[in-house]
Protein backbone atom coordinates (compact mmCIF):
# COMPACT_ATOMS: atom_id res chain seq x y z
CA UNK A 1 0.00 0.00 0.00
CA UNK A 2 1.18 3.49 -0.92
CA UNK A 3 0.95 6.42 1.49
CA UNK A 4 0.34 10.07 0.70
CA UNK A 5 1.26 12.58 3.41
CA UNK A 6 -0.70 15.85 3.68
CA UNK A 7 1.02 18.73 5.50
CA UNK A 8 -1.08 21.91 5.74
CA UNK A 9 0.93 25.00 6.60
CA UNK A 10 0.38 28.70 7.20
CA UNK A 11 3.29 31.00 7.98
CA UNK A 12 5.19 28.12 9.58
CA UNK A 13 8.37 28.39 7.51
CA UNK A 14 10.79 27.75 10.40
CA UNK A 15 8.93 24.55 11.37
CA UNK A 16 7.51 23.04 8.18
CA UNK A 17 10.92 21.85 6.96
CA UNK A 18 11.30 19.84 10.16
CA UNK A 19 7.96 18.16 9.40
CA UNK A 20 9.05 17.40 5.83
CA UNK A 21 12.40 16.00 7.00
CA UNK A 22 10.74 13.64 9.47
CA UNK A 23 8.57 12.27 6.64
CA UNK A 24 11.56 11.79 4.36
CA UNK A 25 13.31 9.96 7.23
CA UNK A 26 10.54 7.36 7.49
CA UNK A 27 11.61 3.73 7.17
CA UNK A 28 8.60 3.28 4.89
CA UNK A 29 8.77 5.25 1.59
CA UNK A 30 5.88 7.57 0.71
CA UNK A 31 4.06 8.02 -2.59
CA UNK A 32 3.98 11.81 -2.22
CA UNK A 33 4.46 14.46 0.45
CA UNK A 34 1.94 17.22 -0.21
CA UNK A 35 2.77 20.50 1.50
CA UNK A 36 -0.39 22.59 1.14
CA UNK A 37 0.49 26.24 1.71
CA UNK A 38 -2.67 28.01 2.86
CA UNK A 39 -1.66 31.46 1.64
CA UNK A 40 1.51 31.97 3.66
CA UNK A 41 3.19 35.37 3.52
CA UNK A 42 6.48 34.27 5.13
CA UNK A 43 9.41 32.40 3.55
CA UNK A 44 7.67 29.00 3.37
CA UNK A 45 7.94 28.76 -0.43
CA UNK A 46 11.66 29.56 -0.40
CA UNK A 47 12.39 27.06 2.36
CA UNK A 48 10.67 24.26 0.47
CA UNK A 49 12.18 25.07 -2.93
CA UNK A 50 15.18 22.77 -2.29
CA UNK A 51 13.01 19.65 -2.12
CA UNK A 52 12.22 17.48 -5.09
CA UNK A 53 9.99 14.40 -5.43
CA UNK A 54 8.26 12.96 -3.51
CA UNK A 55 7.71 16.44 -1.97
CA UNK A 56 5.17 18.59 -3.80
CA UNK A 57 4.54 22.20 -2.81
CA UNK A 58 0.98 23.39 -3.49
CA UNK A 59 0.04 27.02 -2.84
CA UNK A 60 -3.60 28.08 -2.40
CA UNK A 61 -5.37 31.22 -1.22
CA UNK A 62 -5.93 31.34 2.54
CA UNK A 63 -9.05 29.44 3.52
CA UNK A 64 -8.21 27.75 6.81
CA UNK A 65 -6.62 24.48 7.78
CA UNK A 66 -9.62 22.37 6.71
CA UNK A 67 -9.57 23.76 3.18
CA UNK A 68 -5.85 22.97 3.05
CA UNK A 69 -6.43 19.38 4.18
CA UNK A 70 -9.26 19.05 1.66
CA UNK A 71 -6.92 20.20 -1.10
CA UNK A 72 -4.46 17.55 0.07
CA UNK A 73 -7.18 14.89 -0.14
CA UNK A 74 -7.85 15.96 -3.73
CA UNK A 75 -4.14 15.83 -4.67
CA UNK A 76 -3.24 12.58 -2.91
CA UNK A 77 -2.44 9.50 -4.99
CA UNK A 78 -1.78 6.89 -2.27
CA UNK A 79 -4.02 4.13 -0.98
CA UNK A 80 -3.61 5.61 2.49
CA UNK A 81 -3.51 9.27 3.53
CA UNK A 82 -1.53 10.47 6.53
CA UNK A 83 -1.97 13.90 8.10
CA UNK A 84 0.87 15.87 9.67
CA UNK A 85 0.61 19.46 10.88
CA UNK A 86 3.54 21.71 10.06
CA UNK A 87 4.73 22.02 13.65
CA UNK A 88 4.53 18.34 14.61
CA UNK A 89 6.91 15.44 13.90
CA UNK A 90 6.95 11.65 13.58
CA UNK A 91 9.14 8.87 14.88
CA UNK A 92 11.03 7.37 11.88
CA UNK A 93 9.14 4.08 12.22
CA UNK A 94 5.65 5.56 12.52
CA UNK A 95 4.30 4.86 9.05
CA UNK A 96 5.83 1.39 8.84
CA UNK A 97 4.20 0.34 12.11
CA UNK A 98 0.84 1.72 11.03
CA UNK A 99 1.03 0.06 7.61
CA UNK A 100 1.64 -3.30 9.27
CA UNK A 101 -1.61 -2.87 11.18
CA UNK A 102 -3.53 -1.90 8.02
CA UNK A 103 -2.21 -5.03 6.29
CA UNK A 104 -3.37 -7.17 9.22
CA UNK A 105 -6.71 -5.35 9.58
CA UNK A 106 -8.29 -4.87 6.13
CA UNK A 107 -11.47 -3.74 7.90
CA UNK A 108 -9.73 -0.81 9.61
CA UNK A 109 -10.63 2.63 8.27
CA UNK A 110 -8.45 4.91 10.39
CA UNK A 111 -5.47 4.49 12.72
CA UNK A 112 -3.82 7.01 15.02
CA UNK A 113 -0.99 6.71 17.52
CA UNK A 114 -0.18 7.87 21.01
CA UNK A 115 1.72 11.15 21.30
CA UNK A 116 4.53 12.80 23.23
CA UNK A 117 5.00 16.50 23.89
CA UNK A 118 7.33 18.20 21.42
CA UNK A 119 10.09 19.37 21.49
CA UNK A 120 11.12 16.24 23.31
CA UNK A 121 12.61 12.81 22.73
CA UNK A 122 10.91 9.65 21.60
CA UNK A 123 11.42 6.68 23.95
CA UNK A 124 14.49 4.67 22.98
CA UNK A 125 12.73 1.29 23.03
CA UNK A 126 10.01 1.97 20.44
CA UNK A 127 11.74 -0.11 17.76
CA UNK A 128 11.31 -3.27 19.84
CA UNK A 129 8.04 -2.38 21.59
CA UNK A 130 5.10 -4.71 20.86
CA UNK A 131 2.36 -3.48 18.56
CA UNK A 132 -0.79 -2.98 20.61
CA UNK A 133 -3.90 -1.67 18.86
CA UNK A 134 -6.67 -0.04 20.90
CA UNK A 135 -9.96 -0.04 19.05
CA UNK A 136 -12.10 3.04 19.63
CA UNK A 137 -15.81 2.12 19.47
CA UNK A 138 -18.17 4.72 18.05
CA UNK A 139 -19.90 4.81 21.44
CA UNK A 140 -16.67 6.07 23.00
CA UNK A 141 -15.81 8.47 20.21
CA UNK A 142 -19.16 10.28 20.33
CA UNK A 143 -18.41 11.18 23.96
CA UNK A 144 -14.91 12.55 23.39
CA UNK A 145 -12.22 12.76 20.77
CA UNK A 146 -9.60 10.02 21.03
CA UNK A 147 -7.40 11.13 18.13
CA UNK A 148 -4.71 13.71 17.39
CA UNK A 149 -4.68 14.82 13.77
CA UNK A 150 -0.94 14.50 13.16
CA UNK A 151 -1.06 10.84 14.17
CA UNK A 152 -3.79 9.82 11.73
CA UNK A 153 -3.59 7.54 8.71
CA UNK A 154 -6.89 6.92 6.89
CA UNK A 155 -7.77 4.73 3.95
CA UNK A 156 -8.21 6.92 0.89
CA UNK A 157 -11.39 5.14 -0.20
CA UNK A 158 -12.95 5.63 3.24
CA UNK A 159 -12.02 9.33 3.14
CA UNK A 160 -13.73 9.67 -0.22
CA UNK A 161 -16.79 7.82 1.05
CA UNK A 162 -17.31 10.10 4.07
CA UNK A 163 -16.54 13.36 2.27
CA UNK A 164 -14.19 16.20 3.06
CA UNK A 165 -13.51 18.10 6.28
CA UNK A 166 -16.43 20.37 7.14
CA UNK A 167 -14.82 23.82 7.13
CA UNK A 168 -18.02 25.44 8.39
CA UNK A 169 -17.33 24.01 11.86
CA UNK A 170 -14.25 26.25 12.14
CA UNK A 171 -12.55 24.43 15.00
CA UNK A 172 -13.57 20.81 15.69
CA UNK A 173 -13.81 19.80 12.03
CA UNK A 174 -11.26 16.99 12.33
CA UNK A 175 -13.23 15.44 15.20
CA UNK A 176 -16.30 15.54 12.95
CA UNK A 177 -14.28 13.77 10.23
CA UNK A 178 -13.15 10.99 12.58
CA UNK A 179 -16.77 10.48 13.69
CA UNK A 180 -17.95 10.12 10.10
CA UNK A 181 -15.18 7.60 9.41
CA UNK A 182 -16.10 5.65 12.56
CA UNK A 183 -19.65 5.31 11.28
CA UNK A 184 -18.29 3.60 8.15
CA UNK A 185 -15.43 1.44 9.46
CA UNK A 186 -13.56 0.49 12.64
CA UNK A 187 -11.09 3.08 13.97
CA UNK A 188 -8.24 2.58 16.42
CA UNK A 189 -5.06 3.93 17.98
CA UNK A 190 -1.65 2.30 17.96
CA UNK A 191 -0.56 2.30 21.60
CA UNK A 192 2.91 3.66 20.86
CA UNK A 193 4.01 7.32 21.19
CA UNK A 194 5.06 7.74 17.56
CA UNK A 195 3.86 11.33 17.08
CA UNK A 196 5.51 14.41 18.55
CA UNK A 197 2.80 17.00 19.27
CA UNK A 198 3.74 20.64 19.69
CA UNK A 199 1.02 22.23 21.81
CA UNK A 200 0.05 25.82 21.10
CA UNK A 201 -0.69 26.93 24.64
CA UNK A 202 -4.31 27.89 25.09
CA UNK A 203 -4.95 29.09 21.53
CA UNK A 204 -8.41 27.61 21.25
CA UNK A 205 -9.41 28.59 24.77
CA UNK A 206 -9.40 32.14 23.43
CA UNK A 207 -12.30 31.20 21.14
CA UNK A 208 -14.64 29.16 23.34
CA UNK A 209 -17.82 30.55 21.75
CA UNK A 210 -16.68 29.44 18.31
CA UNK A 211 -15.65 26.03 19.58
CA UNK A 212 -18.89 25.57 21.51
CA UNK A 213 -20.88 26.32 18.36
CA UNK A 214 -18.87 23.80 16.32
CA UNK A 215 -19.18 21.08 18.92
CA UNK A 216 -22.92 21.67 19.21
CA UNK A 217 -23.21 21.28 15.44
CA UNK A 218 -21.42 17.93 15.69
CA UNK A 219 -23.92 16.69 18.30
CA UNK A 220 -26.77 17.81 16.05
CA UNK A 221 -25.22 15.89 13.13
CA UNK A 222 -25.00 12.76 15.26
CA UNK A 223 -28.61 13.21 16.32
CA UNK A 224 -29.82 13.60 12.73
CA UNK A 225 -27.77 10.55 11.74
CA UNK A 226 -29.58 8.38 14.28
CA UNK A 227 -26.51 7.60 16.37
CA UNK A 228 -28.44 8.28 19.60
CA UNK A 229 -31.66 6.60 18.48
CA UNK A 230 -32.87 4.32 21.27
CA UNK A 231 -29.82 5.22 23.38
CA UNK A 232 -30.91 8.04 25.69
CA UNK A 233 -28.05 7.54 28.16
CA UNK A 234 -25.43 7.74 25.42
CA UNK A 235 -27.07 10.98 24.26
CA UNK A 236 -26.97 12.35 27.80
CA UNK A 237 -23.38 11.26 28.31
CA UNK A 238 -22.26 12.91 25.07
CA UNK A 239 -24.10 16.11 25.94
CA UNK A 240 -22.73 16.06 29.49
CA UNK A 241 -19.17 15.73 28.26
CA UNK A 242 -19.70 18.41 25.63
CA UNK A 243 -20.89 20.85 28.30
CA UNK A 244 -18.03 19.86 30.61
CA UNK A 245 -15.55 20.56 27.81
CA UNK A 246 -17.17 23.93 27.18
CA UNK A 247 -16.87 24.71 30.89
CA UNK A 248 -13.13 24.01 30.73
CA UNK A 249 -12.70 26.25 27.69
CA UNK A 250 -14.66 29.13 29.21
CA UNK A 251 -12.69 28.84 32.44
CA UNK A 252 -9.40 28.93 30.54
CA UNK A 253 -10.68 32.01 28.70
CA UNK A 254 -11.52 33.75 31.98
CA UNK A 255 -15.30 33.63 31.43
CA UNK A 256 -16.12 32.12 34.83
CA UNK A 257 -19.87 32.79 34.70
CA UNK A 258 -20.24 30.70 31.57
CA UNK A 259 -17.87 28.09 32.96
CA UNK A 260 -20.08 27.71 36.02
CA UNK A 261 -23.23 27.60 33.89
CA UNK A 262 -21.85 24.90 31.58
CA UNK A 263 -20.60 22.86 34.52
CA UNK A 264 -24.00 22.88 36.21
CA UNK A 265 -25.73 21.94 32.97
CA UNK A 266 -23.19 19.14 32.44
CA UNK A 267 -24.02 17.65 35.84
CA UNK A 268 -27.75 17.89 35.12
CA UNK A 269 -27.36 16.30 31.69
CA UNK A 270 -25.28 13.38 32.98
CA UNK A 271 -25.21 13.09 36.78
CA UNK A 272 -23.39 9.73 36.67
CA UNK A 273 -19.58 9.91 37.15
CA UNK A 274 -17.63 9.57 33.92
CA UNK A 275 -15.44 6.54 33.40
CA UNK A 276 -11.74 7.14 34.07
CA UNK A 277 -11.10 6.88 30.32
CA UNK A 278 -13.30 9.94 29.79
CA UNK A 279 -12.26 12.19 32.67
CA UNK A 280 -9.08 12.21 34.80
CA UNK A 281 -11.02 11.58 38.02
CA UNK A 282 -14.62 10.50 38.64
CA UNK A 283 -15.44 13.73 40.51
CA UNK A 284 -13.47 16.03 38.23
CA UNK A 285 -16.56 17.95 37.09
CA UNK A 286 -17.42 18.83 40.69
CA UNK A 287 -13.85 19.90 41.39
CA UNK A 288 -13.83 21.95 38.20
CA UNK A 289 -17.11 23.62 39.18
CA UNK A 290 -15.74 24.52 42.61
CA UNK A 291 -12.58 25.84 40.98
CA UNK A 292 -14.62 28.02 38.61
CA UNK A 293 -16.63 29.39 41.53
CA UNK A 294 -13.40 30.23 43.35
CA UNK A 295 -11.95 31.89 40.24
CA UNK A 296 -15.10 33.96 39.80
CA UNK A 297 -15.28 35.05 43.42
CA UNK A 298 -11.58 35.84 43.61
CA UNK A 299 -11.55 37.66 40.28
CA UNK A 300 -8.76 35.58 38.77
CA UNK A 301 -8.04 36.07 35.05
CA UNK A 302 -5.58 34.22 32.84
CA UNK A 303 -2.42 36.20 32.09
CA UNK A 304 -2.85 36.11 28.31
CA UNK A 305 -6.04 38.23 28.51
CA UNK A 306 -3.92 41.26 29.28
CA UNK A 307 -1.59 40.63 26.36
CA UNK A 308 -3.97 39.38 23.61
CA UNK A 309 -1.21 37.93 21.42
CA UNK A 310 -1.89 37.38 17.74
CA UNK A 311 -2.24 33.76 16.65
CA UNK A 312 -2.41 32.82 12.93
CA UNK A 313 -5.86 31.40 12.01
CA UNK A 314 -4.50 28.06 10.78
CA UNK A 315 -2.78 27.48 14.11
CA UNK A 316 -5.89 28.49 16.06
CA UNK A 317 -8.18 26.09 14.24
CA UNK A 318 -5.92 23.03 14.28
CA UNK A 319 -5.45 22.77 18.05
CA UNK A 320 -8.83 21.38 18.97
CA UNK A 321 -7.93 17.92 20.22
CA UNK A 322 -7.66 18.88 23.88
CA UNK A 323 -10.73 21.06 23.85
CA UNK A 324 -12.90 18.28 22.50
CA UNK A 325 -11.52 15.73 24.90
CA UNK A 326 -8.46 14.53 23.07
CA UNK A 327 -5.52 12.72 24.54
CA UNK A 328 -4.12 14.37 27.65
C-alpha positions, -999 to 999 in steps of 0.1 A, spaced: 0 0 0 12 35 -9 9 64 15 3 101 7 13 126 34 -7 158 37 10 187 55 -11 219 57 9 250 66 4 287 72 33 310 80 52 281 96 84 284 75 108 278 104 89 245 114 75 230 82 109 218 70 113 198 102 80 182 94 90 174 58 124 160 70 107 136 95 86 123 66 116 118 44 133 100 72 105 74 75 116 37 72 86 33 49 88 52 16 59 76 7 41 80 -26 40 118 -22 45 145 4 19 172 -2 28 205 15 -4 226 11 5 262 17 -27 280 29 -17 315 16 15 320 37 32 354 35 65 343 51 94 324 36 77 290 34 79 288 -4 117 296 -4 124 271 24 107 243 5 122 251 -29 152 228 -23 130 196 -21 122 175 -51 100 144 -54 83 130 -35 77 164 -20 52 186 -38 45 222 -28 10 234 -35 0 270 -28 -36 281 -24 -54 312 -12 -59 313 25 -90 294 35 -82 278 68 -66 245 78 -96 224 67 -96 238 32 -59 230 30 -64 194 42 -93 190 17 -69 202 -11 -45 176 1 -72 149 -1 -79 160 -37 -41 158 -47 -32 126 -29 -24 95 -50 -18 69 -23 -40 41 -10 -36 56 25 -35 93 35 -15 105 65 -20 139 81 9 159 97 6 195 109 35 217 101 47 220 137 45 183 146 69 154 139 70 117 136 91 89 149 110 74 119 91 41 122 56 56 125 43 49 91 58 14 88 42 3 121 8 17 110 10 1 76 16 -33 93 -16 -29 112 -35 -19 80 -22 -50 63 -34 -72 92 -67 -53 96 -83 -49 61 -115 -37 79 -97 -8 96 -106 26 83 -84 49 104 -55 45 127 -38 70 150 -10 67 175 -2 79 210 17 111 213 45 128 232 50 165 239 73 182 214 101 194 215 111 162 233 126 128 227 109 96 216 114 67 240 145 47 230 127 13 230 100 20 204 117 -1 178 113 -33 198 80 -24 216 51 -47 209 24 -35 186 -8 -30 206 -39 -17 189 -67 0 209 -100 0 190 -121 30 196 -158 21 195 -182 47 180 -199 48 214 -167 61 230 -158 85 202 -192 103 203 -184 112 240 -149 125 234 -122 128 208 -96 100 210 -74 111 181 -47 137 174 -47 148 138 -9 145 132 -11 108 142 -38 98 117 -36 75 87 -69 69 69 -78 47 39 -82 69 9 -114 51 -2 -130 56 32 -120 93 31 -137 97 -2 -168 78 10 -173 101 41 -165 134 23 -142 162 31 -135 181 63 -164 204 71 -148 238 71 -180 254 84 -173 240 119 -142 263 121 -125 244 150 -136 208 157 -138 198 120 -113 170 123 -132 154 152 -163 155 129 -143 138 102 -131 110 126 -168 105 137 -179 101 101 -152 76 94 -161 56 126 -197 53 113 -183 36 82 -154 14 95 -136 5 126 -111 31 140 -82 26 164 -51 39 180 -16 23 180 -6 23 216 29 37 209 40 73 212 51 77 176 39 113 171 55 144 186 28 170 193 37 206 197 10 222 218 1 258 211 -7 269 246 -43 279 251 -49 291 215 -84 276 212 -94 286 248 -94 321 234 -123 312 211 -146 292 233 -178 305 217 -167 294 183 -157 260 196 -189 256 215 -209 263 184 -189 238 163 -192 211 189 -229 217 192 -232 213 154 -214 179 157 -239 167 183 -268 178 160 -252 159 131 -250 128 153 -286 132 163 -298 136 127 -278 105 117 -296 84 143 -265 76 164 -284 83 196 -317 66 185 -329 43 213 -298 52 234 -309 80 257 -280 75 282 -254 77 254 -271 110 243 -270 124 278 -234 113 283 -223 129 251 -241 161 259 -227 161 295 -192 157 283 -197 184 256 -209 209 283 -180 199 306 -155 206 278 -172 239 272 -169 247 309 -131 240 307 -127 262 277 -147 291 292 -127 288 324 -94 289 305 -107 320 287 -115 338 320 -153 336 314 -161 321 348 -199 328 347 -202 307 316 -179 281 330 -201 277 360 -232 276 339 -219 249 316 -206 229 345 -240 229 362 -257 219 330 -232 191 324 -240 177 358 -277 179 351 -274 163 317 -253 134 330 -252 131 368 -234 97 367 -196 99 372 -176 96 339 -154 65 334 -117 71 341 -111 69 303 -133 99 298 -123 122 327 -91 122 348 -110 116 380 -146 105 386 -154 137 405 -135 160 382 -166 180 371 -174 188 407 -139 199 414 -138 220 382 -171 236 392 -157 245 426 -126 258 410 -146 280 386 -166 294 415 -134 302 433 -120 319 402 -151 340 398 -153 350 434 -116 358 436 -115 377 403 -88 356 388 -80 361 351 -56 342 328 -24 362 321 -28 361 283 -60 382 285 -39 413 293 -16 406 264 -40 394 236 -12 379 214 -19 374 177 -22 338 167 -24 328 129 -59 314 120 -45 281 108 -28 275 141 -59 285 161 -82 261 142 -59 230 143 -54 228 181 -88 214 190 -79 179 202 -77 189 239 -107 211 239 -129 183 225 -115 157 249 -85 145 231 -55 127 245 -41 144 277 
